[in-house]
Amino acid sequence: MAQTPEQRKANLKLGLVLASVAVVLGVGFVVKIALLGGVH
């Protein structure tokens, strides 16, 4: 299925937003574990 440039731009923006959220959650998770000294 061919996509219009507008759809491609919207998909790219959505992808960037999702990637940003994933990075923020991942970093927050790592920081929380580091601050708690890991799970014991």
Biopython code that builds the backbone (N, CA, C, O; Angstrom):
import numpy as np
from Bio.PDB.StructureBuilder import StructureBuilder

atoms = [
    (1, "MET", "N", (0.852, -1.203, 0.000)),
    (1, "MET", "CA", (0.000, 0.000, 0.000)),
    (1, "MET", "C", (0.886, 1.251, 0.000)),
    (1, "MET", "O", (1.761, 1.423, 0.849)),
    (2, "ALA", "N", (0.626, 2.107, -0.976)),
    (2, "ALA", "CA", (1.398, 3.345, -1.066)),
    (2, "ALA", "C", (0.921, 4.338, -0.009)),
    (2, "ALA", "O", (-0.270, 4.428, 0.291)),
    (3, "GLN", "N", (1.868, 5.074, 0.540)),
    (3, "GLN", "CA", (1.522, 6.071, 1.547)),
    (3, "GLN", "C", (1.828, 7.457, 1.000)),
    (3, "GLN", "O", (2.784, 7.646, 0.248)),
    (4, "THR", "N", (1.008, 8.414, 1.386)),
    (4, "THR", "CA", (1.260, 9.788, 0.978)),
    (4, "THR", "C", (2.367, 10.350, 1.871)),
    (4, "THR", "O", (2.602, 9.832, 2.963)),
    (5, "PRO", "N", (3.041, 11.394, 1.420)),
    (5, "PRO", "CA", (4.088, 12.006, 2.257)),
    (5, "PRO", "C", (3.544, 12.427, 3.624)),
    (5, "PRO", "O", (4.253, 12.357, 4.629)),
    (6, "GLU", "N", (2.288, 12.862, 3.655)),
    (6, "GLU", "CA", (1.688, 13.268, 4.933)),
    (6, "GLU", "C", (1.602, 12.080, 5.888)),
    (6, "GLU", "O", (1.901, 12.205, 7.076)),
    (7, "GLN", "N", (1.185, 10.912, 5.352)),
    (7, "GLN", "CA", (1.080, 9.725, 6.204)),
    (7, "GLN", "C", (2.453, 9.298, 6.696)),
    (7, "GLN", "O", (2.624, 8.908, 7.851)),
    (8, "ARG", "N", (3.446, 9.378, 5.782)),
    (8, "ARG", "CA", (4.805, 8.991, 6.172)),
    (8, "ARG", "C", (5.312, 9.904, 7.279)),
    (8, "ARG", "O", (5.952, 9.444, 8.226)),
    (9, "LYS", "N", (5.025, 11.203, 7.159)),
    (9, "LYS", "CA", (5.470, 12.165, 8.170)),
    (9, "LYS", "C", (4.790, 11.877, 9.507)),
    (9, "LYS", "O", (5.424, 11.937, 10.560)),
    (10, "ALA", "N", (3.485, 11.561, 9.454)),
    (10, "ALA", "CA", (2.735, 11.276, 10.678)),
    (10, "ALA", "C", (3.278, 10.007, 11.333)),
    (10, "ALA", "O", (3.436, 9.951, 12.552)),
    (11, "ASN", "N", (3.564, 8.987, 10.516)),
    (11, "ASN", "CA", (4.100, 7.738, 11.063)),
    (11, "ASN", "C", (5.461, 7.965, 11.692)),
    (11, "ASN", "O", (5.767, 7.407, 12.746)),
    (12, "LEU", "N", (6.291, 8.797, 11.037)),
    (12, "LEU", "CA", (7.622, 9.066, 11.558)),
    (12, "LEU", "C", (7.522, 9.781, 12.890)),
    (12, "LEU", "O", (8.246, 9.466, 13.834)),
    (13, "LYS", "N", (6.604, 10.761, 12.957)),
    (13, "LYS", "CA", (6.434, 11.517, 14.206)),
    (13, "LYS", "C", (5.957, 10.591, 15.316)),
    (13, "LYS", "O", (6.444, 10.663, 16.444)),
    (14, "LEU", "N", (4.995, 9.714, 14.992)),
    (14, "LEU", "CA", (4.470, 8.774, 15.983)),
    (14, "LEU", "C", (5.582, 7.844, 16.461)),
    (14, "LEU", "O", (5.699, 7.559, 17.653)),
    (15, "GLY", "N", (6.393, 7.375, 15.517)),
    (15, "GLY", "CA", (7.496, 6.487, 15.863)),
    (15, "GLY", "C", (8.485, 7.173, 16.794)),
    (15, "GLY", "O", (8.965, 6.571, 17.755)),
    (16, "LEU", "N", (8.787, 8.439, 16.506)),
    (16, "LEU", "CA", (9.728, 9.186, 17.347)),
    (16, "LEU", "C", (9.161, 9.373, 18.744)),
    (16, "LEU", "O", (9.887, 9.259, 19.732)),
    (17, "VAL", "N", (7.865, 9.660, 18.830)),
    (17, "VAL", "CA", (7.227, 9.856, 20.138)),
    (17, "VAL", "C", (7.276, 8.561, 20.937)),
    (17, "VAL", "O", (7.618, 8.569, 22.120)),
    (18, "LEU", "N", (6.935, 7.450, 20.292)),
    (18, "LEU", "CA", (6.944, 6.160, 20.986)),
    (18, "LEU", "C", (8.360, 5.791, 21.421)),
    (18, "LEU", "O", (8.567, 5.278, 22.521)),
    (19, "ALA", "N", (9.333, 6.058, 20.549)),
    (19, "ALA", "CA", (10.727, 5.755, 20.883)),
    (19, "ALA", "C", (11.172, 6.597, 22.071)),
    (19, "ALA", "O", (11.860, 6.104, 22.965)),
    (20, "SER", "N", (10.775, 7.873, 22.080)),
    (20, "SER", "CA", (11.146, 8.767, 23.179)),
    (20, "SER", "C", (10.572, 8.255, 24.498)),
    (20, "SER", "O", (11.257, 8.235, 25.521)),
    (21, "VAL", "N", (9.300, 7.840, 24.460)),
    (21, "VAL", "CA", (8.643, 7.335, 25.668)),
    (21, "VAL", "C", (9.360, 6.071, 26.149)),
    (21, "VAL", "O", (9.601, 5.901, 27.344)),
    (22, "ALA", "N", (9.697, 5.194, 25.210)),
    (22, "ALA", "CA", (10.375, 3.955, 25.577)),
    (22, "ALA", "C", (11.735, 4.257, 26.213)),
    (22, "ALA", "O", (12.116, 3.624, 27.198)),
    (23, "VAL", "N", (12.463, 5.221, 25.652)),
    (23, "VAL", "CA", (13.777, 5.582, 26.190)),
    (23, "VAL", "C", (13.632, 6.156, 27.596)),
    (23, "VAL", "O", (14.384, 5.798, 28.502)),
    (24, "VAL", "N", (12.657, 7.050, 27.771)),
    (24, "VAL", "CA", (12.446, 7.668, 29.086)),
    (24, "VAL", "C", (12.093, 6.611, 30.130)),
    (24, "VAL", "O", (12.621, 6.629, 31.242)),
    (25, "LEU", "N", (11.196, 5.688, 29.767)),
    (25, "LEU", "CA", (10.811, 4.632, 30.706)),
    (25, "LEU", "C", (12.002, 3.734, 31.017)),
    (25, "LEU", "O", (12.219, 3.359, 32.169)),
    (26, "GLY", "N", (12.768, 3.391, 29.992)),
    (26, "GLY", "CA", (13.925, 2.528, 30.184)),
    (26, "GLY", "C", (14.956, 3.176, 31.087)),
    (26, "GLY", "O", (15.469, 2.540, 32.008)),
    (27, "VAL", "N", (15.266, 4.453, 30.825)),
    (27, "VAL", "CA", (16.250, 5.168, 31.645)),
    (27, "VAL", "C", (15.745, 5.297, 33.075)),
    (27, "VAL", "O", (16.506, 5.097, 34.022)),
    (28, "GLY", "N", (14.472, 5.629, 33.240)),
    (28, "GLY", "CA", (13.902, 5.771, 34.578)),
    (28, "GLY", "C", (13.982, 4.460, 35.340)),
    (28, "GLY", "O", (14.262, 4.446, 36.539)),
    (29, "PHE", "N", (13.733, 3.353, 34.639)),
    (29, "PHE", "CA", (13.791, 2.033, 35.262)),
    (29, "PHE", "C", (15.209, 1.729, 35.738)),
    (29, "PHE", "O", (15.413, 1.256, 36.856)),
    (30, "VAL", "N", (16.192, 2.009, 34.870)),
    (30, "VAL", "CA", (17.594, 1.754, 35.206)),
    (30, "VAL", "C", (18.025, 2.623, 36.382)),
    (30, "VAL", "O", (18.706, 2.150, 37.291)),
    (31, "VAL", "N", (17.627, 3.894, 36.363)),
    (31, "VAL", "CA", (17.994, 4.812, 37.450)),
    (31, "VAL", "C", (17.378, 4.353, 38.765)),
    (31, "VAL", "O", (18.024, 4.399, 39.812)),
    (32, "LYS", "N", (16.123, 3.908, 38.705)),
    (32, "LYS", "CA", (15.450, 3.453, 39.931)),
    (32, "LYS", "C", (16.183, 2.239, 40.511)),
    (32, "LYS", "O", (16.394, 2.162, 41.721)),
    (33, "ILE", "N", (16.568, 1.298, 39.656)),
    (33, "ILE", "CA", (17.287, 0.115, 40.124)),
    (33, "ILE", "C", (18.642, 0.530, 40.701)),
    (33, "ILE", "O", (19.067, 0.010, 41.733)),
    (34, "ALA", "N", (19.319, 1.471, 40.030)),
    (34, "ALA", "CA", (20.629, 1.914, 40.499)),
    (34, "ALA", "C", (20.495, 2.584, 41.873)),
    (34, "ALA", "O", (21.312, 2.344, 42.763)),
    (35, "LEU", "N", (19.472, 3.418, 42.043)),
    (35, "LEU", "CA", (19.280, 4.120, 43.308)),
    (35, "LEU", "C", (18.896, 3.147, 44.426)),
    (35, "LEU", "O", (19.297, 3.318, 45.578)),
    (36, "LEU", "N", (18.113, 2.126, 44.069)),
    (36, "LEU", "CA", (17.692, 1.156, 45.087)),
    (36, "LEU", "C", (18.770, 0.116, 45.362)),
    (36, "LEU", "O", (18.647, -0.701, 46.274)),
    (37, "GLY", "N", (19.820, 0.161, 44.562)),
    (37, "GLY", "CA", (20.909, -0.808, 44.764)),
    (37, "GLY", "C", (20.522, -2.190, 44.265)),
    (37, "GLY", "O", (21.059, -3.195, 44.730)),
    (38, "GLY", "N", (19.588, -2.242, 43.319)),
    (38, "GLY", "CA", (19.173, -3.527, 42.775)),
    (38, "GLY", "C", (18.131, -4.180, 43.662)),
    (38, "GLY", "O", (17.860, -3.723, 44.773)),
    (39, "VAL", "N", (17.548, -5.263, 43.151)),
    (39, "VAL", "CA", (16.513, -5.966, 43.911)),
    (39, "VAL", "C", (17.158, -7.080, 44.715)),
    (39, "VAL", "O", (17.882, -7.910, 44.165)),
    (40, "HIS", "N", (16.899, -7.100, 46.007)),
    (40, "HIS", "CA", (17.493, -8.135, 46.867)),
    (40, "HIS", "C", (16.383, -8.930, 47.526)),
    (40, "HIS", "O", (16.657, -9.853, 48.293)),
]
sb = StructureBuilder()
sb.init_structure("model")
sb.init_model(0)
sb.init_chain("A")
sb.init_seg("    ")
for serial, (resi, resn, name, xyz) in enumerate(atoms, 1):
    if name == "N":
        sb.init_residue(resn, " ", resi, " ")
    sb.init_atom(name, np.array(xyz, "f"), 0.0, 1.0, " ", f" {name:<3s}", serial, name[0])
structure = sb.get_structure()
